[in-house]
Amino acid sequence: MNTFKSKYGNALEIGHLIGGEEVFEGGVLERRNPSDCEDLTARFPEASKETVRRAAQAARKAFEEWSRTPAPVRGGVLMNFASVLTREKETLSRLMVREIGKTLKEARGDVQEAIDTAVFFASEGRRLYGQTVPSEMANKELFTFRRPLGVAGMITAGNFPIAVPSWKIIPAVLTGNTVVWKPSEDSPALSYVFVRLFEEAGLPPGVVNVVFGGGKDSTGQWLIELMDEGLLNKFAFTGSTAVGRQIGEVAGRNLIRPTLELGGKNPLIVLADADLELAVEGAWWSAFATGGQRCTSAGNLIVEESIYEEFKRRFLEKTESTVVGNPLLYDDLTYGPFMNERLFQRWSEHYRWGEQDGAKLLFGSGRITSSNPYPRFKGDPDAGIFGTPTVWEAAPGMRQFEQEIFGPTINLVKAKDLEQALEYANAHPYGLSSAIYTNHRHSAYRFKVGIKAGMSSINNSTVGAEAHLPFGGIRGSGNGTRESGVWVIEEYTYWHAVNEEYSGRLQLAQMDTAYAQAREATDWARLLGLQEIVR
């Protein structure tokens, strides 16, 4: 690693991390601060398929020893890691503000989630329980054990560059697996520092290997293809549904069960009996936190028609208070820039969809620039890529109602009652997060049993996660696997059943079992004189 001066601090010149060594191979890519493109944050190489293959081979070699390391000792490394992350929380948070454009408040939350995850799984090293199972044979015992899968390939998105990798990497290494990780090209410096801190905490070389580069026809694609070479035993991915389907196809033909955390079009319902002030605040945060660049961001805000106009008025007033700008220079922002040009172009496209499909634009004007100003912008709008908070009136069947937009956009949708609101809430291909605002317990119950989603909130936003609760979706949002909490352990282990014979002879279950034999039945009705009553 080398450093050199850039506009807002030092930039890193970094290489792939393979077997504990830094490897400078491949064409050089750059990452620039999305709030100010004059600020270079990192230079890093793009891995070839051969470089990715070497990383997998290094992981396979490290697996031999790491998988035999006692689980409580592996958990001890995680406890050290939690302490190291706590020590460096502010440094990581400020680097995150600079590298991906999050507000400082959200960046601190991102790092804290990794700390919480490390603390949680550190103790799980002493709780990787199997079971003692009674045998049907004498002088024989049965056991079950959790075993690591092997080498896990991982690809993560850049919107949560510390938290999301921790959801995958920490439980994977806790359970004895090793990792080849392709982080987002939007967060190379954060990813590099994350792994170096993990090694400082005592993680042996080669347990986590990092290969940098792009996705399609690049490093990410090469990593996926290693499943066909038999070099990976597990794959975990956070990103788009389209790429998740491709990974699922490759994993399926190799009999690998992937962890797929994909997109969302998350509904938030507001009923007439809701606390409107609370609902407006929750809906606003669900729509515009992280500039809508979350898989759990609210996509459709479905409001009961009797309060629709009043709610719309209040929500638009709240939207007008949204402050956008450069989070390196200002603390009091709702959100900062788009992470990259690709996400901005995708977001911009939905303005054309809305016009073509007949949606009504209530607020928003696209990209913020000096020639297209936004009154609550702070900083230089031409230095990065920033979008206005955008609100539409839309309806089921429109593309922006059904497709993930991944930017600061929300649709207002009118529903006549809870039943229609639930129908609308499920009228899209996804099933990740969801929320309802109501003070009626039966309405909350009907929502919980009627919504098609992996996660639901009652009187809370669609965004946010805790380190000990399962995270994931169904339908187009995932394949039913989960991250976080004890449930994720199932994704990185297999059950090993063991029977141990002490009799000194071959005993055959089902064939040599001394099954209990029933005796001749007693006619209790006749004995008790109850025949007529029984008839």
DOMI-579356 format. One record per residue (C-alpha): x, y, z. Coordinates in steps of 0.05 Angstrom, whole numbers, plus 5000, padded with zeros to 4 digits. Layout:
! residues N
XYZ...
//
This chain:
! residues 535
500050005000502350704983499151374998499352044963496052704975489152844945484053404954480853185020486352745048490852185026489151714970491050974975494750574922492849864939493249164911489348524917490148154983491847424968494446955022496347545065500547865010498948494970498848344896499248904844496648554781491948814728490049464696489450044744482550324763480950944803475651124854473751854863469652184917462552214888461252884922467353194889470452834831476953224837478452824900481752154885480851644941484151014914487950694856487149944852488249384802482948984765483948244776484447764717481347074720488146784737488947264795482047074821483846344814490146444855486046774909481346164911487245694915490146104973483446065008483245314998490145245028488345675088481945275098485944655119488344985183482845495196477344975193480944575247481945175292477145105352470845515342471745885409478646105385475746345319470546725360476247045399478847345334471947655323472047955393478748265378475948505312470148845347475149225391479349425331473149675293470950055354477750395359477550585285470050735280470951475268476451385217472450865178466151305182469651915154472951495100466051245082463351945077468952105029468951474988461551334977458151984998454151765059452452265113456852195174450951965217449351405169456651215161457451145236451350685237454350265181460750145220456950025285452949475251459449115235461749195307455148915332455648335283462748165306460648185380454547745366458447205328464447225375460046885427457046415375463846095372461945765438455045585414455945215348451844665380450543985351446043475383446542795418441042365389438541715421439741095380434640545370440240035382443539865448450940045456450740565402450641335402448641845349451142555341450443155295455843675282456244325243461744315191464344885148462844865074469745065048471545665005466146204998466046694940462847364957460747974918457948584955454949244935457849924955451950244990453549905057461049795047462549565118455949295146453948835088460848505080460748375155454048015149457447515102464847485121464047465197459446855201463246515145469946545181466746415249464145745224471045555195470345755122475246175081473346735033474847044965471447724966470248184907467948844939464549394901469049814857465750414892469050244959476049964948479550365003474350175055474649445035482249425038482349755107476849285132480948665116487448955142483949105208481248395210488348135201490648595257485448255301488847585290485747315227490846855193493347015123489046725067482646655108479847275074482547445005480548074967480448154891478648834862475248994797468649074761462848604751460548394682466248134638471048284694473048054764466047904788464547474728471147094736469446954810462546684792465646224739470245914791464245524815464645134749471944984764470244674832474345204869468445484909463745124956459145714972457246364940454246994972451847594934448648274947446348644885441248654829436048124818438448014746445547844768442847434825439046994776445546884737449246684800443546214819444045864752451545744759450845534832445045064815448844664764454444584814449644384871451644994911446445364951447846114942445946674989442447194946440547864975437448234917433048834900426549094928420449514913418349604984411249815002409350265060401950295078398650855116391650735143386551255166387651095239395151205236398951745273400052185212405952575240409651925255407551625188410052225148416752205184417551455174415551485101420252065086426151705118424351055082424451425016430451885023435351575072441951445035438751804976434251204965440350774950438250204995434949544975430049675032428150385011420750495005418350484932410850544938407350954992400250674994395351125031388051005049383651465008380051795066386552125089390252135023389852875008391753085079397552585080399952815011400053545034404053375096408752905060410353425006411753945060416653455092419753295025421054035013425154045077430053515050437153775050442053514998449453654990456753465002456953065067464453195075463053935084456253945117453253525174445953725170444253355106438852845091443152525037449052624992450852434920449551834876455051324888456651274814454551494744451150824729446150894786444651604767443251414695438550864718434951344764434351874710430851374664424751334710422852054693421551814622417651214648413151664690411652124631410151534585405851154635401751754657404451844727403852534757410252874781408953234847416053424866422953374836426853594775432353084763439753234771441753824814446554294778448255034779443455114720438154674752438754894825435354584886433855094941436154644998442754424968449454545004456054544967457954544894452654154855457154094794462753754832458853094838452352764817446352964860438952844850432853214876428052854922422452624876415152464890410152184840402851984840402851294808398650664801399549914794401849704725406550284715413950114708416050564765410850224809413649534794421149634783426649824831429250524818434750574870434851324880431151884917424251734889417651514920410751384890404351604925398751094912391451164934387750554961380550514983381750065044386649565075384849005029386349414967392649685000395048975012393448794940397549384915403149234965404048544934403048764861410448764841415748224831419548344896418848144969424148455013421748975063414949275080411549715132404749945156402550525199396250375238393750405310388849835300391649165323387348745277389649155217396849035237395348295242392048265174398048625145402948135177399447525150397747825082404148165060409047785016415748005044421647745083421348335132415848775159415249365206409249615245409250365255416550405233420350515168422050005114429550125125434149915181436649245208439348965273445248495276441447935310435147925266434747545200435347975138432947765069427147705021422947254977420747254904425147734864428647964928432247324944432246564946429846495018436746495049437946975107443547405133444847635205443047285270443646545284439846385221445746555176449745995206445545515165448245845102455545705118455245015149452644325134450043805183454543205194451042595224455542105261453841425292458641095339458240345352460540065419457639355415463439045378458838755325455038985263448139245284443339405228438139945241430939745224433239025214436438845281432539345324428939025383422339365371417239335428411538855413404339035431400438545476393538265462388438825466383638855525376238995509375539555559368539745537365939045552369939005617366939655642359939495617359840095570358139745504351340085496354140785512359840685464354840495409
//
